């Protein structure tokens, strides 16, 4: 009897699923990776389910099964389907999130020069470049051409050349880039006594010495040993080992090894005594423990919102919860905003779960991520920790999902498929029957509102705690006092420097006491923008139209922080020829220079995107500062990411109100969160601490709330503002964006869609739905593409959207920014 399956084909632009027949004798189960014929092509697909009857009478058969084990668990398939519905993303693009990099094969097109092509055709510049590239390098796949001809719209040029017979095009599958890794190993095959008797009979003199040395080494190491170690220790070669194997003294074989990025970190785990909770921590833990026990017995649990001030011991609660989940025979997923910026949190999990923790993040090699994925699938790992992509690890029995710093915007994927991991985990936890913990000192307004209306359970840690001993509970610490400095008054007093007099005095006192300070700057580079004082023109990125930032340390270069464009600092104005080009504003480099001018003996470190481009730069900079090799750490928003630095007693927020008045309904929330988090880096030990907040808007409610650590007060003020304006959580929000290299075409498309939606809203009398726009995005041009957006606000927005909209428009449901 013929059986049938429903699959998601790995072509991300496809929105639907497709039915296939299973050939006789082929065993197929849901979650497996298969090859299927798709049109005139062959494509990779994931089996979603086995079905009794296909949707069509005549269907094609599966070509092959690529992996005998499922690549998605049953829970992951349900999660992918749920995520596709909630984000309006094609199911295939969502399913691709679950496959490790290098394993997923997508349909591509291979281009080559056609035989007997005409050489008399009139060609454009881009077409000539494409022909020259193929002539030089031979046939290339589309993704290979993308890497060479970045940001060029070469595909239209290629299609034209194919139609004219100049190029030929063939559908191909991209190659698999990852496979299991094997190494050659040697192992003693006989008893050591028998090997000892064989030593005098191992060949000619020189060879005998090498082989005897190798045999003696393996006699001391009876387990399987990588032959590279044998070569290094004994001076033998492969031929010597092959001869020993022929004499049946040793066994040579290929052994699979795991590429484990945390193996070195786990070699010498630090010893930690049992943590004694404070009364407040114990009360929260009692609720977590009860929920984990109930979830293990099949009872559905509401997610927790753990609202705890900075330094209140949230991480230890996460670890205790993970331990309990593992004791119950289940596994845990722990999400952190950016793994390179939270090394202390990661290290504590590695110490608590040696050999059972897997890391998932973009800085690992494809082989490391593939092996971590396979170990998770087989149940060898108990805890997966990483940024949002760690959510898709194929753990077979997820019992706990933690989202640390759940307010952080890095949990939102800002490229298709758009999704917010901090929101998606709640659906996945329900599907898995797991406990979900969202933790933050400054939860988002939407997250807090969900707790207020009973969708989640809010538990609080209102006090800081210091380190606990093995017999004494953690002691309470005070939050740092925050002093607001009105920079308008500083100007009136004649201080035109970057640092206020109060911050200069505080920094001097800290340096005199031998303590450490952090200076937070919500900017990078040496200046905000470069302009001509004669004609007023500003140096802008030719691809993005955004102001270029001046970087002194990069050799007086101008850099676009949107697309990466670089150029030299001009000596004269490109517009009027005047030599009056000036850099205006301030950034981390300028702050560092000012600190060194005021305090020549201070040792400074900068921590921003420019100083952390090299591998392991985050860990190196943080390690130097934690070890006391610098007095002042100057950085950007990286400083808000969960650092625990006991010797830091001062935090200076140089420009606190940057971003406060951006045209975005979420601007005040972002400013409040980052200021509160950065202030929380001070005073995390018995030394105490303080923060100085420099601002030109001292009376703004976000500034006042951050200065008083008043999370609840900010929520009340911001929620009232959102309710008045009709923004989330009091309405749904969809953002529709179109990008086009032609500005007029982008504008016309946006206007046409807005008119179409308004007509439908009016016809269906949807008074609760409103449209913002069409309007150019705040960053109106990126990477040579003009951006226009239409924003929908109201309820039941999905019903308004045309079915084919996703082919040309980028659709974001519940975006975290409208910039």
N, C-alpha and C positions, 0 to 999 in steps of 0.2 A: 504494500500500500504506500502510495506517495505521501510524503509529509511536506509541510510548508513552514516557512519562517518569515518574520517581518524584520527588516533590517534598517539601520540608519547608514546611508552611504557617505563615505568620508569626502564629500564635496561641500564645504562649509556654506556655500550660498543656497543650498537646497533646504527647503522648509519642511518637506514631507518625508514619509517613510515608504518603503517599497517591499513588495512580497516576492519571494523566490521559492522555487521548489528545491527539495533536497534530493540529490541523486541517490539511487539505491545503493546501499552498502556504506554510505557516508553518515557518520554519527555527528550530529550538531546539537548544541545546547545554547540556551540564552547566555549572552555575555561574551560569546566567542568572537574572535577576529577572523573574518573570511574574505575571500576574493569573489567578486561577482561581475558578470558582464553588465555594463551600464551604457545603453545606447551603442555606439560603435567603439566604446572604450572598455577597459578593465579597471575596476575601482575596488578599493578596500572598504569594508563595511563591518559594522558590529551588529550581531544578532540581538534583537530586543526581546523577541518572544517566539515561541513555537505556536502555530495557529492551525486550526482544523481546515479552514477554507480560505483561499486567497481572494483578494478583492477583484481580480480579473480572471477571465477564463483561461487565457493563454499567458503563461509567465515563463521566465527563463530559470535556469538552474544555477545554483551556487557552483563556482569553479573549483574552489579549494578551501580547506580550513588551514589557517595560518598558525594557530596556536591551539594545542589540545586543551589548555586550561583557559577558563574565561578571563577576559581582560577587564570586565566590569562585573561586580557582584550584583545580585538581584536588587539590593537596596540602592546601589549606585544607578541602576537603570531607572528605577522609579524616581530617584532624585534628579537625574538628567531630564526626564520628561517633565517633572514639576518645574525645574528651573527654566526650561525652554518656554513653558506657558507663561510664567511670571515675568520673564524678561522680553518676551516676543522675539526671541532669537531662534534661528533654525536649529532643529534638534541635532543635526549633524555637527554644527559648530560647537554646541554644548558638549556633545559626546567626546569631541576631540580634546576637551579640557582634561578628561580622565586618562588619556594615554600619555605615557612619558615621552619627552622630546626624542625624536629619532626613530620611534617605533611606528608612528602614524604615517601612512603613505597616502598622499593626495594626488589626484589626477593633475597632470601637468601637460604642457605642450612642448615638444621638441622641434626647434626650427633649424633648418639647414638650407644651403643654397641649392636651388633647383637645377637639375640637369638641363642643358640646352636653353638656359634663360637668355632673354634679350638683354643686350648691353647698351641699347640705344635709348632706353627710357629716360625721361627727365625725372630726376629724383630730388627730394628735399634733403636738407642737411641731416635730419634724424635718420632718414632711410639710408643715406650713404654711410653713416656711422654704424648702423646695424649690419649692413652688408660687409663693411670692413671688419667688424668684430667676428662675424661668422666665417669670413674668408681666412682670418688669422687663426681662430681657435677651433674651427669645425663646428658640428652640430652642438647646440646648447639648449638646455631646458629653460622655460620661462623664468624660473626662480634664479637660475644662474645669470641670466641677462639682467634681472632686477638688481643684482649686486653690482654689476658693472655700470649700468646706465641708471643710477639712482635718480629718483624724482622725475625722470623723463617719461613722457607719455608714449613709450615706444610701441605698445601693443597695437594702437591704431595704425601706426606706420607699418608694423609687421602684417597686419590683416590686409592692408592695401597691397603690399608686395606679394602676399600669397595669392590674392585675386588676380594679379597681373602676371603670375607665373614666375616671379623672380625668386620667391622662397617657397619651400615646401614645409608643411606642418604635420606632425604626427602626435597623436595622443599617447602619453606614457605615464607610468606610475613613478613618483619620486622614489629613490632607493631607500631601503631601511638603513639607518645610520648606526644602530646599536645592536649588539649581539652579546651573549654571555662571553666572559673572558676566561681563557684557559692558560695555564702555565705548565711547563714540563717539570715533573718532580721525580725524585729518586728516593728509594726506600730499601733498606736491607731486607733480603729475601730469605736469609738463612739465619740460624742461631749464631751469635757472636763467636762461639767456639769454632764452628765450621768455617766462618770467614777468616779467623786467625790462621787456621791450617792452610788456607788457600793463598795467603800473602806471598809465599816464596815462588809461586807459579803464575805470575801475572804478566809474563812477556819479557821483552828486552829491557836492558837496565834502566834507560830513561823513562820508558813507558811504565815499567814496573814500579818505579818510585812514585809516579803520579797516581797510578791506579791504587797502589797500596795506601797512599795518603787519603784518597777519596774513600776507600773502603773503611779505613780507620775512623774517618769523620762520620760516616754513616753508622758505624758500630756504636758511636757515642750518642747518635741521634736516631733512635729507632723509628721515630715517626716520619711521615712523608716530608721531604725537604725540597724546596725550590732549587733546581739545578744551578741557578745563578749564585746561590750561597755556596754550593759545593765548589763551583769554579773559583770563586773568590777566596775561599778558605784553603783550598788544596792545590790550586794551580793546574788541575786536570782540565780536559776538554770533553766535548760531546763524544768523540770517538772512544775515549777511555771509558766513559760510562756505558756506551753501547757494548763494548767488549765485556765489561763486568756483567751486563745484563745477559749477553749470550752465554756466559758461563753460569747463569742462573744464580749469581750471588746477590744481585740487586734487581729491583723492579723499576723500570722506567715507564712513566705513564703521563697522560694529560689530565690535569686536575682543574676543575672549575674553581675560581676564586671570586670572592665578592669585592667589588670596589666600594670600600666603606670610608666615607669622608671623615667619620668621627672616631676611627680606630685609634689614632694617636692621642686624641683628647681623653680617651677612656683608659689608656695604659696605666696612668697613675691618678686615679680619682682621689680628690681631696676627702679626707675623713671629716664627716659632720655628725655631731651628736644629734639626738632626737630633739626636735624643736618643741618647746613648751608654749602653747598658745596663751595669749591674753584672754581674759573673760570674753571680750568682744569677738575675737577670732574663734573661740571655742563655740560660741552661740551660732555663728555662721557655719562652722564645720558640722555641727549637729544637724543642721538642715540639709547640707550637701550629702552627708552620709546617709541620712534617711531616704533622700531622693534616689541615690545610687542603688540602695538596697531594693527600693520599690520598683525602680526601672528594671533591675535584673530579674524581678519576678513577673514582669510583663505589664506593670502599671505605667501609663503615659504620664510624663512629667512636664509641667510648664517650665520654660527656660528661666534661669536666674539672671537678674541684673545685679551684679556685685558692685555697688558704688562705694569705693573706699578711697580716702584721701591718699596722696602720694606718700609712700613709705609706710603704709598701714599693714603690710604683710600679705598682700593678695597672692603673690607668687607662691608662698609656702602653702596656702590653701589649695592652689591649683595642683601642686605636687602631691599633697596629701590625697586629693580627690583622684588623681591618676593612679596612685598606689592602690587605693581601694578598688577602683575599677579593674585593675590588673588582678588583684586578689579574688575578685568575683569572676575571673576567667574571661574578661573582656579587654578591649584596647582603648587607647585615648588618642585624640588628635588635639594638639595645642597650637593655635594660630598666634603668631606675633606679627606686628606691623612690618618690620624689615629685619631679617635675621642678623644682618651685619651690624645693626644698631642696637641689638639686644643680646650681646654676647654673655652677659652675666646671667640672664634668665636661661639661656640655652645651656650654659655650663652647669647650672644647678640641676637641670633635668638629666644631663649626661651622667652626673655624679650619682644621682638617685637610681637611674636605670642603666647601668653599664652593660653594653652588649645588646641592649633591647631597644635602643633609641635610634630612630632614623631621622635624618635631616633632609628636607626638601626645599631647595631654593635655586634661583637662577644662576648663582655663581658656581655651582657644581658642574662637573663635566657631564655630558650626556650619558656616559657609561656609569657614573656614580648615581645619577638619578634613576637610570634604568634598573640597576641592581637594588637600590633602595625600594623601588616600586615592586620588584619581584619578591624581595624578602618580606615586604608588607603583605603581598598577596598570599604568600605561603604561611603567614601567621608567625614568622620568626621574630618580628618586631612587635613590641607592646605599646610603644609611644611614637607617634610621628609629630615632629615639631617643625614649623616653618611658616612662611607668609601664606597668602590666600591660596596658592596652588597646593599646599599641603592638605587642603580640605578634600582633594580628589584622590588621596592615597587609598588603595583597595584593601583596607583592613577588613578581615572577614566578620568581626563581631565588635563593632564600635559601641562602647558603653559611655563615653564621655567626650564632649567637644568643648574646648575652652577657647574663647577669643579674648586675648589680653589686649588692653588699650582699644576696646571695641569701637571707640569714637573715631579712630584714625582713618583718614581718607585713603590710605594706601590699600585698604581692604576693598576698595572699589576699583574694578578693572575699567580703565578709561578707553579701551579699544574693544571692538566687537570680538566675541559676544560680551556685552556689558552686563555685569552683575556685581552685587555687593555681598562679599563673603560673610560680613557680620550679620546680614539679614538672611542669607541662604542657609547658614548653619542651623537655624531654627527649624527649617523644613527638613533638613537631613536628619537632625536629632529625632524628630517625630517619626520619620520613616524607620530609623534604626532602633527606636526604643531606647534612646540614649539620653543622658542628662546634658543640658547645654548651659554653660556659664559664660555670660558676657561681663567682662570686668573692666572698670575704668574709674579714674578719679573724676573724670569730666565726661560722663556719658552724653551722647547726642540728645537733642531735644526730642527727636522721634523715639529714640530708645527709652528715654525717661517717660514720655507720654504713654508708651505701650505698657509700662509698669503701672502708671497711674490708673489706666482703664482695666487692668487685670489680665492683660495678655501675657505678661511676664511677672515673676516674683522679685521684688526689690529687697535686697539685704544690704546692710550698711556696715562699714568700718569707719568710724568717725575720728579715730585717734591714730596717731603715728606710734610705731613701736620700734624699739632698738633691738639689737641682737639678744637672743635668749641663751641662757646656759642650759646644761643638761638637767639641772635640778631647779632652775628658777625660770619663771615665765618672762616673756618679753616685756620690757619696761616702756612706758609711754614717753613720747617725745613731743615737743611743741612744734607746730608748723612755723615756718620762718615768718617774721614780721615783714611786711611789704610797705615801702615808703614811696609814695607817688611824687614825682618831680614834674612840675609844670615847666616845660621847656620854653614857653613864652616868657615866663618870668626870668629864666636864665638869659634870654636875649636882651631883655630890658636891663639886666644887671651887667651887660657887656660881655657875657660868656658866649662866644660864638663857636666853641669847640664841640667835639662830639660827646664828650663826657661831662655831665653836670658836676657842679662843685660837690654835691652830696655823694655822687658816685666816686669821684676822685678821692674824697676823704675816706670813704669806706674801703676802697681798693688799697689805699695806702696803709690803713690799719691792718687789713688782712695780710698784706705782704710783710709787714713788720712782725706779725705774730707767727709767720711761717706757715700760714694756712693757704688754701687755694680758692680761686674765684672763677666763675664762668661769666662770660659776656655774650649775651644772645643778640644776634643781629638778623633780622628777617630779610636780609639781602645777601647777595654774593658779589664778588669782584671788588674793585676799588671805587667805582662810581656807578650811579644809576644810569646815566646816559651821557652822550657826547654831543655837543651842539656848537654852532658857530655864533659868536657874540655879535658879529657884524650883520648877518642876515637872518639869524634865528633858526636855520634849518638844523634838523636832528639827524644823526647817523642812524639809519634803519637797516634791518636785515633785508636783502633783496628778495628773499623767499617768503618772509613772514610779515614784513612791514612793522615789526616790533622794534623798539629802540635797542641798539646794541650796547652791551655793557663793557666798560673799559677794565682790562686786567693788567695791572702793572707786573705781577710776578710771571706772567706768560710772555714777557718781552714786549710790553706795550701793545697788546693785541685787543681787538674788539671781538666780542663773542655773543652769539645769539643763544640764549638759554632755552629757546623753544625747539630749534632744529639743529643746533650745533655749528652753524656757519661761523667761520673765523675770517678776520681780515686785519690788516695793519692799521694802526692809529694814523690818520692822515695829518700831514703837516699844514695843508691848506684846505679850505672848504671846497668840496666838490661842486657846490652850487655857485658861489660868488668868487672863489679864488682867494678869499681873505685868509691871513695866517692866524686868525683869532679863534682857532678851535680849542675848546675847553671841555674837560671832564667835570660833570656836576653830580653832586649827590655823595653818598657814602655806602660802603660795603664792608665786608669782613677784613679785607686787606687794609683799608684805610683805618678801621678801628684798631687793628694790630699795630699799625705805624704810630698812631696817636698814643697807645699804651706804652710803646717802647720809647717814645719821646718824653712822656711824663715820668715814666719809671724805668730808667735805662737798665737797671739790674734785674728787672722782672723777666722771667723765662716764659715765653709765650708759645702757644700752639694754635694753629688754625684747623678747624674741622668743618669743611664744606665740600661741595661737589668737586671743586678743583683740586683739593688736596687729597681726595679719596678715590681718584680714578684708577690707581694701581691696585692689583689684587692684595687683599689682606690689609689695605691701608686703614680701614676703620679700626681693626683690632690693634694695629701698631700704635696709632695715635692715642686710642683710649688706654692701651697698656702703658704707654709712656706717662700719661697724665695720672693714671691710678697709682703708678709707682713713684710719683712725686718728682718726676724729671722736668716738670713745668709747673709754673705758678698760676698762669692764667690760660684758660681754654676759651678761644673765641670761635663761635660757630653759628650755624643757621638752625633750621628746625630739627636737625638731627639731635640737637641737645635735649629735645623734649621726649626722647624715646626711652624712658624707663631706666635711666642710668642711676646707679647707686654708688656715690662717691663720698665716703664719710668725711673726707678732709675739706670738702667744699663748704665754706661758711658764707659765701656771698654770691649772689646772682645779680648781674646787672642787665636789664632789658633796655638796650640802647634806643631802639625806635619801636615802642610798644604798639603804636597804632597803625603800623603799616598794614594795608589791606582792609582796614576797618570800613572804608567807604567805597569799596569796589561795588559795581552794579550787580550784586548777587545776593539773594535772600539769605544765604548761609554765611555771609562774610563775618558778621558779629560773632557767631558761634565759633568759627575757626579761630578768630583772634582770642576770644576768651579761653578756649581750650589750650592753645599753645602757650599763652602767658601763664596760666595756672600750672600747666605741666612743667614749664621751665622754672618757674619759681620754686616748684617742689624739688628741684635738684639740690637746694641748699638746706642745711640743718638736719642732715640725716644721721647725726651722731650726737653724742653728749656735748660736742663743741658748740652746738646751737647754730643759728644761721639767720640771715636777713636777705632781703631782695630790694633792689632799687628799680623802680619802674618809671622810665622817662617817656613822657607823652606830651603831645600838643592838644589832646582831648581828655583832660583829667576827669571831666564830669560824665563821660559816656558810661552807660550802665555796664557795658562789658568790661571796661577798665576798672570801674569801682568794684565789680564783683570779683574780678581776678585778684585785685589787691587785698580783698578780705577773705579770699578762699571760699566765697559764698556760691557754691554750686547750685543750691536750691533757689537762692535769690535770682541768679542769672536765668535759671529755667523759667521761673515765674514771669520775669520781664520779657524774655524772648518768646515764650509761648503766647503771651498777650499780643505781642507784635505780629507773630505769625497768624494768629487767629484773625486779627484785624485785616491783614493783607490777603488772607486766604491761601497761605502756603502750608506745606506739610508740617505737622501731622494732621492738619485740619482739612486737607484736600489731597488728592493724588496729583502727581506732576509727571508729564511726559515731555521729553525734549527731542525734537526732530531736527536733525542737522543735515544740510546738504553741502558737499564740497565739489568745487569745479575750478579748473584752471582759468576759466573765462568768468570774470566778475559779473558781467551783465546776464549771462546764462544762469548763474547761481541765484541772482536776485529775482529773475523772472520765475524760476522754478519755485522759489520760496513764496513769492506773491501768489502764484497759481494755487499752490497747496493751501495757503491760508484762506484764500477766497473759497476754495472747495469745501474746507472744513467749516467756515462760517455759514455757508449756505445750508449745510447739513444740520448744523446746530440750530439755525433759525427754523428750518423745516420741521425738525423734531422737537422744537420748543424746549431745548435743554438749557434753561436759565442758569443752572448751577455750573455750567461749563463756560470757561472764558479762554480766549486766545491772546497770548502775548506775542507781538510781532506780526508779520515777519520783520526781522532785523538782522544786521550783521552781528556775528559773535564779537565778544570783547576782543579776542585775538582774531581779527577779521581775516588774516591771511597766515597760513602755516604751510611750510614746505611747498610754496608755489601754488597752493590751493586756496581759493576764496571760500569763506565759511559764512553761511546764513542759517538762521534757526527760526523755528516756530515752536512756541511752548504752549502746551495744553494744560489747563488747571481745572480740576473738578473731580467728578466721580464717573465711573464706568467709561473711562476714556478709550479703552481698547476697542469698544464697539464702533467708535467713530473713524478708526483708521482704515484706509483702503487696503485691500488684501495684498496688493502688489507693492506696497510702499517700501518694504525692506530691500528691494533690489537696488534702489538708488539713494535711499535715505538711511542715515544712521539714527536708530530709534533707541532712546534711553528711557526706561521706566524708573521713576524715582531717582533721578540723578542727584549727585551730591554737590554739584556746582552748575551754574548757568553761564559760566565764562567761556 
